[in-house]
Amino acid sequence: MATPPDDFGQSLIGMPLIQVGFVAAGIALVWRELRELPARVDGAVKSAKPGAAQDTRQAVLAACVKVLTGSLMMALFGLTLLGVTAGLWPAEKALNSFALLMIPAIAVLAYVSAMGVPDGVARLLLKE
């Protein structure tokens, strides 16, 4: 019975098709979230109990911002891997750069989790 090579996981993630899939999935999720966000917030606010509309709006916005941030990171991860595979930059520099991009993403997730979505960002996302 054949056994997979030692670097089976690395060779799988190194396939350009997998990398393009990361990019495409990330972009598709961002696109879907941005399109559905206003309707999702409106529906949640309308079904909220009286007096809880603002809290419900904030909770739905926070969840959507978290999905957007994660989706963008997934797309950037795929682009990073594609760049390494194509030989555009060395793997160490590319992965260090990606790690540096994770710092603001984690900061956004932490802020939104603790403080909610700022009003200016909410207006921008909901096109108010």
C-alpha positions as CSV (number, residue, x, y, z in Angstrom):
1,M,0.0,0.0,0.0
2,A,1.4,3.4,-1.0
3,T,2.0,5.9,1.8
4,P,1.8,9.6,1.2
5,P,5.1,11.5,1.1
6,D,6.3,13.2,4.3
7,D,5.5,16.6,3.0
8,F,2.0,15.6,1.9
9,G,0.3,18.5,3.8
10,Q,2.8,21.0,2.4
11,S,2.4,19.8,-1.1
12,L,-1.4,19.9,-0.8
13,I,-1.4,23.5,0.5
14,G,1.2,24.4,-2.1
15,M,-1.2,23.5,-5.0
16,P,-2.2,26.7,-6.9
17,L,-5.8,25.4,-7.1
18,I,-6.1,25.3,-3.3
19,Q,-4.6,28.8,-3.1
20,V,-7.0,30.2,-5.7
21,G,-9.8,28.5,-3.7
22,F,-8.7,30.4,-0.6
23,V,-8.7,33.7,-2.5
24,A,-12.0,33.0,-4.3
25,A,-13.8,31.9,-1.1
26,G,-12.6,34.9,0.9
27,I,-13.7,37.3,-1.8
28,A,-17.0,35.5,-2.2
29,L,-17.7,35.7,1.5
30,V,-16.8,39.4,1.7
31,W,-19.1,40.1,-1.3
32,R,-22.0,38.1,0.2
33,E,-21.7,39.8,3.6
34,L,-21.6,43.3,2.1
35,R,-24.6,42.6,0.0
36,E,-26.7,41.0,2.7
37,L,-25.7,43.1,5.6
38,P,-28.4,45.9,5.4
39,A,-31.2,43.4,5.0
40,R,-29.9,41.2,7.8
41,V,-29.7,44.1,10.2
42,D,-33.1,45.5,9.2
43,G,-34.7,42.0,9.7
44,A,-33.1,41.6,13.1
45,V,-34.1,45.0,14.2
46,K,-37.7,44.5,13.1
47,S,-38.0,41.2,14.9
48,A,-36.3,42.6,18.1
49,K,-38.3,43.2,21.3
50,P,-39.3,46.8,21.9
51,G,-36.4,48.7,23.4
52,A,-33.8,46.2,22.3
53,A,-33.5,47.3,18.7
54,Q,-30.2,49.1,19.1
55,D,-28.6,46.2,21.0
56,T,-29.8,43.8,18.3
57,R,-28.5,46.1,15.5
58,Q,-25.1,46.3,17.2
59,A,-24.9,42.5,17.7
60,V,-25.7,41.7,14.1
61,L,-23.3,44.4,12.9
62,A,-20.5,43.0,15.1
63,A,-21.1,39.4,13.9
64,C,-20.9,40.6,10.2
65,V,-17.8,42.7,10.8
66,K,-16.1,39.6,12.3
67,V,-17.1,37.5,9.3
68,L,-15.8,40.2,6.9
69,T,-12.5,40.4,8.8
70,G,-12.0,36.7,8.7
71,S,-12.9,36.5,5.0
72,L,-10.4,39.2,4.1
73,M,-7.7,37.4,6.0
74,M,-8.6,34.1,4.2
75,A,-8.3,35.9,0.8
76,L,-5.0,37.5,1.9
77,F,-3.7,34.1,3.0
78,G,-4.5,32.6,-0.4
79,L,-2.7,35.6,-2.1
80,T,0.3,35.1,0.1
81,L,0.5,31.4,-0.8
82,L,0.1,32.2,-4.5
83,G,2.9,34.7,-4.4
84,V,5.2,32.2,-2.7
85,T,4.3,29.5,-5.2
86,A,4.8,31.8,-8.1
87,G,8.2,32.8,-6.8
88,L,7.3,36.4,-6.4
89,W,8.8,36.6,-3.0
90,P,10.6,34.3,-0.5
91,A,8.3,32.3,1.8
92,E,9.9,33.7,5.0
93,K,9.2,37.3,4.0
94,A,5.7,36.6,2.7
95,L,4.6,34.7,5.8
96,N,6.2,37.3,8.1
97,S,4.2,40.0,6.1
98,F,1.0,38.0,6.5
99,A,1.7,37.6,10.2
100,L,2.0,41.4,10.5
101,L,-1.3,41.7,8.6
102,M,-2.9,39.5,11.3
103,I,-2.1,42.0,14.0
104,P,-4.6,44.7,12.8
105,A,-7.2,41.9,12.0
106,I,-7.0,40.6,15.6
107,A,-7.2,44.2,16.9
108,V,-10.4,44.7,14.8
109,L,-11.9,41.5,16.1
110,A,-11.0,42.3,19.7
111,Y,-12.3,45.9,19.5
112,V,-15.6,44.8,17.9
113,S,-16.0,42.0,20.4
114,A,-15.4,44.4,23.4
115,M,-16.9,47.7,22.2
116,G,-19.1,47.0,19.3
117,V,-19.1,48.6,15.8
118,P,-18.5,52.3,15.8
119,D,-21.3,54.5,14.4
120,G,-19.3,55.7,11.5
121,V,-18.4,52.2,10.4
122,A,-22.0,51.1,10.8
123,R,-23.2,54.0,8.6
124,L,-20.6,53.1,6.0
125,L,-21.5,49.4,6.0
126,L,-25.3,50.1,5.9
127,K,-24.9,52.9,3.4
128,E,-27.0,55.2,5.6
